[in-house]
């Protein structure tokens, strides 16, 4: 389990560092430009990643508190995602994703949010992972699975970033 924890944390760090580095490619105005009225800007994608990863980190911590739900399984669709170490390569709808959600106030807001998450994840001792908490649609994950899910989620949004980039740099 220790090797798995180290590898998962390394992948998480590499992916979040990509998101941090990509901030240098944009002005705030570019980050707030939407490719379509009903779509997210890249800044909104960053805010989504920060908000969702914050939730995933809280779930990691909660799963470490006790052995609750240790015998419960993840959904069969989640098992496929974890086996592939990736979200499906397709657009995924989420009813809570509002295309009119707020825009970032600054690039620094985004960078600080990502840095905070990286520091927080790296400070968690996952070696005592025993319990599980419930994902709203994919059932039960332990702390290590939440970490893997967080990294897969950020990587999934890199594909969305590429689609937004096509619009930003075409015009």
Order of alpha helices (4+ residues) and beta strands (2+ residues): alpha-alpha-alpha-alpha-alpha-beta-beta-alpha
